[in-house]
Amino acid sequence: MQTANKTGQKLASIAALMYLVNLLLLPGITLGGLIWMRSRYAASSPPLAVYHLRLAINASLIAILIIAGGSAVLWLLFSHSATGISMVLLYAITSHTFCVLWGIFCLAKAMSGKYLSNHL
């Protein structure tokens, strides 16, 4: 049982780390890696690993919507002025920073072998 917990904790940590790599280094490529990991390990992994794999994939997709989608909408609305361009840049930087901080928090939870909420 101890090795199953360590395996689940290790896979959960790798999933959270891949979310951060998706945001910081290799966007898209590591999202494909996360989807591949979920299809390969979801059936045979402990619940903690499956939870963090699913969380990393969902958070990556939400981050794409928040960062790229929000920036695109602001660009379409306000790109005609210098203030609008500054607002788009400020939004993109702050939303990306929030997503990275969220990933660091999830990585800390995964490394400690915990879920994000206590009710699970």
GROMACS elastic network, one bead per residue, 0.5 to 0.9 nm:
[ bonds ]
;  ai    aj funct       b0    kb
    1     4     6  0.51420   500
    1     5     6  0.64150   500
    1     6     6  0.87752   500
    2     5     6  0.51835   500
    2     6     6  0.62939   500
    2     7     6  0.86154   500
    3     7     6  0.59561   500
    3     8     6  0.84471   500
    4     7     6  0.50274   500
    4     8     6  0.60726   500
    4     9     6  0.84518   500
    4    45     6  0.82090   500
    4    46     6  0.67035   500
    5     8     6  0.51042   500
    5     9     6  0.60279   500
    5    10     6  0.85058   500
    5    46     6  0.71768   500
    5    48     6  0.82346   500
    5   113     6  0.78806   500
    6    10     6  0.60004   500
    6    11     6  0.86003   500
    6   113     6  0.82124   500
    7    10     6  0.50490   500
    7    11     6  0.61839   500
    7    12     6  0.84394   500
    7    45     6  0.79459   500
    7    46     6  0.76916   500
    7    49     6  0.80736   500
    8    11     6  0.52262   500
    8    12     6  0.59690   500
    8    13     6  0.84878   500
    8    45     6  0.64593   500
    8    46     6  0.52020   500
    8    47     6  0.73041   500
    8    48     6  0.56724   500
    8    50     6  0.80904   500
    8   113     6  0.78651   500
    9    12     6  0.50436   500
    9    13     6  0.60884   500
    9    14     6  0.86088   500
    9    46     6  0.86427   500
    9    48     6  0.68029   500
    9    49     6  0.64278   500
    9   110     6  0.62330   500
    9   111     6  0.62520   500
    9   112     6  0.74600   500
    9   113     6  0.51594   500
    9   114     6  0.83473   500
   10    13     6  0.51175   500
   10    14     6  0.62151   500
   10    15     6  0.86649   500
   10    49     6  0.77782   500
   10   110     6  0.80376   500
   10   111     6  0.73067   500
   10   113     6  0.85620   500
   11    14     6  0.50160   500
   11    15     6  0.61416   500
   11    16     6  0.86719   500
   11    41     6  0.88977   500
   11    45     6  0.83455   500
   11    48     6  0.84634   500
   11    49     6  0.53508   500
   11    50     6  0.83914   500
   11    52     6  0.81674   500
   11    53     6  0.79514   500
   11   110     6  0.86459   500
   12    15     6  0.51249   500
   12    16     6  0.63109   500
   12    17     6  0.85829   500
   12    48     6  0.65139   500
   12    50     6  0.74496   500
   12    51     6  0.77145   500
   12    52     6  0.51090   500
   12    53     6  0.64486   500
   12   107     6  0.81159   500
   12   110     6  0.53409   500
   12   111     6  0.73482   500
   12   113     6  0.78465   500
   13    16     6  0.51692   500
   13    17     6  0.60432   500
   13    18     6  0.85039   500
   13    49     6  0.81369   500
   13    52     6  0.78908   500
   13   106     6  0.86055   500
   13   107     6  0.59326   500
   13   108     6  0.81523   500
   13   109     6  0.84025   500
   13   111     6  0.53426   500
   13   112     6  0.87918   500
   13   113     6  0.84647   500
   14    18     6  0.60174   500
   14    19     6  0.86183   500
   14    53     6  0.86607   500
   14   107     6  0.84615   500
   14   110     6  0.86094   500
   15    18     6  0.50772   500
   15    19     6  0.63538   500
   15    20     6  0.88917   500
   15    34     6  0.67631   500
   15    37     6  0.83392   500
   15    49     6  0.79255   500
   15    52     6  0.63090   500
   15    53     6  0.53252   500
   15    54     6  0.87047   500
   15    55     6  0.85257   500
   15    56     6  0.61286   500
   15    57     6  0.85169   500
   15   107     6  0.83387   500
   15   110     6  0.85968   500
   16    19     6  0.50935   500
   16    20     6  0.65971   500
   16    21     6  0.88228   500
   16    52     6  0.67967   500
   16    53     6  0.75043   500
   16    55     6  0.82790   500
   16    56     6  0.59189   500
   16   103     6  0.65460   500
   16   104     6  0.79693   500
   16   106     6  0.62630   500
   16   108     6  0.87049   500
   16   110     6  0.70025   500
   16   111     6  0.89045   500
   17    20     6  0.51361   500
   17    21     6  0.62587   500
   17    22     6  0.85669   500
   17    56     6  0.88202   500
   17   103     6  0.77674   500
   17   104     6  0.83024   500
   17   106     6  0.89029   500
   17   107     6  0.63774   500
   18    22     6  0.59721   500
   18    23     6  0.86066   500
   18    30     6  0.61554   500
   18    31     6  0.77398   500
   18    33     6  0.80548   500
   18    34     6  0.70397   500
   18    56     6  0.77679   500
   19    22     6  0.50010   500
   19    23     6  0.64651   500
   19    24     6  0.87746   500
   19    30     6  0.74174   500
   19    31     6  0.74394   500
   19    34     6  0.79973   500
   19    56     6  0.55404   500
   19    57     6  0.74986   500
   19    59     6  0.77428   500
   19    60     6  0.64125   500
   19   100     6  0.87906   500
   19   103     6  0.66723   500
   19   107     6  0.89777   500
   20    23     6  0.50996   500
   20    24     6  0.60493   500
   20    25     6  0.80810   500
   20    56     6  0.89568   500
   20    60     6  0.89522   500
   20    99     6  0.86985   500
   20   100     6  0.64861   500
   20   103     6  0.58560   500
   20   104     6  0.75048   500
   20   107     6  0.86341   500
   21    24     6  0.50681   500
   21    25     6  0.51454   500
   21    26     6  0.60400   500
   21    27     6  0.73414   500
   21    30     6  0.68558   500
   22    25     6  0.60351   500
   22    26     6  0.51328   500
   22    28     6  0.65226   500
   22    29     6  0.72630   500
   22    30     6  0.52500   500
   22    31     6  0.62752   500
   22    60     6  0.74771   500
   23    26     6  0.70647   500
   23    27     6  0.58311   500
   23    28     6  0.88944   500
   23    60     6  0.78476   500
   23    63     6  0.83346   500
   23    96     6  0.78734   500
   23    99     6  0.79402   500
   23   100     6  0.69615   500
   23   103     6  0.89577   500
   24    27     6  0.72291   500
   24   100     6  0.80272   500
   25    30     6  0.89209   500
   26    29     6  0.57324   500
   26    30     6  0.61465   500
   26    31     6  0.86396   500
   27    30     6  0.62500   500
   27    31     6  0.69074   500
   28    32     6  0.62809   500
   28    33     6  0.86569   500
   29    32     6  0.52424   500
   29    33     6  0.64382   500
   29    34     6  0.88427   500
   30    34     6  0.60696   500
   30    35     6  0.85288   500
   31    35     6  0.62817   500
   31    36     6  0.85612   500
   31    56     6  0.87303   500
   31    57     6  0.69068   500
   31    60     6  0.71204   500
   31    61     6  0.86321   500
   32    35     6  0.51162   500
   32    36     6  0.61244   500
   32    37     6  0.85813   500
   33    37     6  0.60663   500
   33    38     6  0.85869   500
   34    37     6  0.50065   500
   34    38     6  0.61746   500
   34    39     6  0.86511   500
   34    53     6  0.70045   500
   34    54     6  0.87551   500
   34    56     6  0.75449   500
   34    57     6  0.64461   500
   35    38     6  0.51354   500
   35    39     6  0.62799   500
   35    40     6  0.86174   500
   35    53     6  0.83607   500
   35    54     6  0.88253   500
   35    57     6  0.69521   500
   36    39     6  0.52033   500
   36    40     6  0.61263   500
   36    41     6  0.85164   500
   37    40     6  0.50796   500
   37    41     6  0.57525   500
   37    42     6  0.76110   500
   37    53     6  0.77248   500
   38    41     6  0.53948   500
   38    42     6  0.50730   500
   38    43     6  0.85201   500
   38    50     6  0.72587   500
   38    53     6  0.61633   500
   38    54     6  0.73218   500
   38    57     6  0.87370   500
   39    42     6  0.58724   500
   39    43     6  0.79137   500
   40    43     6  0.74412   500
   40    44     6  0.83079   500
   41    44     6  0.55670   500
   41    45     6  0.56095   500
   41    49     6  0.85352   500
   41    50     6  0.77378   500
   42    45     6  0.56062   500
   42    46     6  0.83126   500
   42    47     6  0.86314   500
   42    49     6  0.79169   500
   42    50     6  0.55501   500
   42    53     6  0.81862   500
   43    46     6  0.86778   500
   43    50     6  0.83718   500
   45    48     6  0.80709   500
   45    49     6  0.61929   500
   45    50     6  0.64390   500
   46    49     6  0.56201   500
   46    50     6  0.65857   500
   46    51     6  0.87927   500
   47    50     6  0.51109   500
   47    51     6  0.59720   500
   47    52     6  0.86228   500
   48    51     6  0.51087   500
   48    52     6  0.62759   500
   48    53     6  0.85808   500
   48   110     6  0.81079   500
   48   113     6  0.72976   500
   48   114     6  0.74315   500
   48   115     6  0.69500   500
   49    52     6  0.52430   500
   49    53     6  0.60106   500
   49    54     6  0.85261   500
   49   110     6  0.84184   500
   50    53     6  0.50670   500
   50    54     6  0.60944   500
   50    55     6  0.84118   500
   51    54     6  0.52990   500
   51    55     6  0.60511   500
   51    56     6  0.86308   500
   51   115     6  0.77330   500
   52    56     6  0.59542   500
   52    57     6  0.85485   500
   52   106     6  0.82583   500
   52   110     6  0.71459   500
   52   115     6  0.78817   500
   53    56     6  0.51856   500
   53    57     6  0.63264   500
   53    58     6  0.86375   500
   54    57     6  0.52561   500
   54    58     6  0.61114   500
   54    59     6  0.84153   500
   55    58     6  0.51982   500
   55    59     6  0.58560   500
   55    60     6  0.83982   500
   55   106     6  0.88714   500
   56    59     6  0.50953   500
   56    60     6  0.60079   500
   56    61     6  0.86510   500
   56   103     6  0.83486   500
   56   106     6  0.86743   500
   57    60     6  0.51333   500
   57    61     6  0.63515   500
   57    62     6  0.86601   500
   58    61     6  0.52002   500
   58    62     6  0.61315   500
   58    63     6  0.84981   500
   59    63     6  0.59134   500
   59    64     6  0.85499   500
   59    99     6  0.83347   500
   59   103     6  0.84862   500
   60    63     6  0.50371   500
   60    64     6  0.62923   500
   60    65     6  0.87749   500
   60    99     6  0.88352   500
   61    64     6  0.51550   500
   61    65     6  0.64604   500
   61    66     6  0.87492   500
   62    65     6  0.50476   500
   62    66     6  0.60893   500
   62    67     6  0.85283   500
   63    66     6  0.50002   500
   63    67     6  0.58365   500
   63    68     6  0.79438   500
   63    95     6  0.83224   500
   63    96     6  0.77651   500
   63    99     6  0.64307   500
   64    67     6  0.54304   500
   64    68     6  0.54688   500
   64    69     6  0.68782   500
   65    68     6  0.57161   500
   65    70     6  0.68844   500
   66    69     6  0.55994   500
   66    70     6  0.53721   500
   66    71     6  0.78769   500
   66    92     6  0.87425   500
   66    95     6  0.70015   500
   66    96     6  0.84581   500
   66    99     6  0.89388   500
   67    70     6  0.55500   500
   67    71     6  0.59635   500
   67    72     6  0.84700   500
   67    91     6  0.79713   500
   67    92     6  0.57613   500
   67    93     6  0.85039   500
   67    95     6  0.59189   500
   67    96     6  0.62561   500
   67    99     6  0.87351   500
   68    71     6  0.51877   500
   68    72     6  0.59710   500
   68    73     6  0.85959   500
   68    92     6  0.77081   500
   69    72     6  0.51203   500
   69    73     6  0.62235   500
   69    74     6  0.86472   500
   70    73     6  0.51964   500
   70    74     6  0.62018   500
   70    75     6  0.84821   500
   70    88     6  0.85338   500
   70    91     6  0.78932   500
   70    92     6  0.78526   500
   70    95     6  0.89613   500
   71    74     6  0.51339   500
   71    75     6  0.59453   500
   71    76     6  0.85707   500
   71    88     6  0.57102   500
   71    89     6  0.78503   500
   71    91     6  0.67922   500
   71    92     6  0.59699   500
   72    76     6  0.61347   500
   72    77     6  0.85800   500
   72    88     6  0.82740   500
   73    76     6  0.51894   500
   73    77     6  0.62390   500
   73    78     6  0.85949   500
   73    88     6  0.89703   500
   74    77     6  0.50709   500
   74    78     6  0.58082   500
   74    79     6  0.74732   500
   74    84     6  0.76390   500
   74    85     6  0.84863   500
   74    87     6  0.78118   500
   74    88     6  0.58556   500
   74    91     6  0.85761   500
   75    78     6  0.53942   500
   75    80     6  0.85281   500
   75    84     6  0.73722   500
   75    85     6  0.70042   500
   75    87     6  0.87840   500
   75    88     6  0.61621   500
   76    79     6  0.60667   500
   76    80     6  0.86081   500
   77    80     6  0.80299   500
   77    84     6  0.80396   500
   78    81     6  0.63349   500
   78    82     6  0.86011   500
   78    83     6  0.78862   500
   78    85     6  0.67671   500
   78    87     6  0.82004   500
   78    88     6  0.80011   500
   79    82     6  0.74210   500
   79    83     6  0.83600   500
   79    84     6  0.53638   500
   79    85     6  0.54222   500
   79    88     6  0.81293   500
   80    83     6  0.86946   500
   80    84     6  0.69124   500
   80    85     6  0.77820   500
   81    84     6  0.51612   500
   81    85     6  0.64794   500
   81    86     6  0.87755   500
   82    85     6  0.51848   500
   82    86     6  0.62753   500
   82    87     6  0.86045   500
   83    86     6  0.50881   500
   83    87     6  0.61356   500
   83    88     6  0.87099   500
   84    88     6  0.62355   500
   84    89     6  0.86957   500
   85    88     6  0.50827   500
   85    89     6  0.63132   500
   85    90     6  0.86144   500
   86    89     6  0.51320   500
   86    90     6  0.60797   500
   86    91     6  0.85194   500
   87    90     6  0.50491   500
   87    91     6  0.60319   500
   87    92     6  0.85281   500
   88    91     6  0.51398   500
   88    92     6  0.61177   500
   88    93     6  0.86048   500
   89    92     6  0.51263   500
   89    93     6  0.61060   500
   89    94     6  0.85496   500
   90    93     6  0.52495   500
   90    94     6  0.60831   500
   90    95     6  0.84324   500
   91    94     6  0.53174   500
   91    95     6  0.59195   500
   91    96     6  0.83268   500
   92    95     6  0.53605   500
   92    96     6  0.59759   500
   92    97     6  0.84773   500
   93    96     6  0.52316   500
   93    97     6  0.60925   500
   93    98     6  0.86522   500
   94    97     6  0.50213   500
   94    98     6  0.61613   500
   94    99     6  0.86822   500
   95    98     6  0.50621   500
   95    99     6  0.62870   500
   95   100     6  0.86971   500
   96    99     6  0.51291   500
   96   100     6  0.62369   500
   96   101     6  0.86835   500
   97   100     6  0.50879   500
   97   101     6  0.61791   500
   97   102     6  0.85537   500
   98   101     6  0.51346   500
   98   102     6  0.61243   500
   98   103     6  0.86195   500
   99   102     6  0.50174   500
   99   103     6  0.62350   500
   99   104     6  0.87563   500
  100   104     6  0.63043   500
  100   105     6  0.87126   500
  101   104     6  0.50300   500
  101   105     6  0.62588   500
  101   106     6  0.86401   500
  102   105     6  0.51180   500
  102   106     6  0.62281   500
  102   107     6  0.85959   500
  103   106     6  0.50029   500
  103   107     6  0.60090   500
  103   108     6  0.85751   500
  104   108     6  0.62371   500
  104   109     6  0.87042   500
  105   108     6  0.51876   500
  105   109     6  0.63902   500
  105   110     6  0.87128   500
  106   109     6  0.50470   500
  106   110     6  0.60755   500
  106   111     6  0.85242   500
  106   115     6  0.86607   500
  106   116     6  0.72081   500
  107   110     6  0.50062   500
  107   111     6  0.60010   500
  107   112     6  0.85219   500
  108   111     6  0.51686   500
  108   112     6  0.62505   500
  108   113     6  0.86761   500
  108   114     6  0.87571   500
  109   112     6  0.51986   500
  109   113     6  0.62627   500
  109   114     6  0.52117   500
  109   115     6  0.64757   500
  109   116     6  0.66270   500
  110   114     6  0.57805   500
  110   115     6  0.71021   500
  110   116     6  0.85213   500
  111   114     6  0.76948   500
  114   117     6  0.82707   500
  114   118     6  0.84889   500
  115   118     6  0.68687   500
  115   119     6  0.88151   500
  115   120     6  0.71059   500
  116   120     6  0.86786   500
  117   120     6  0.65494   500
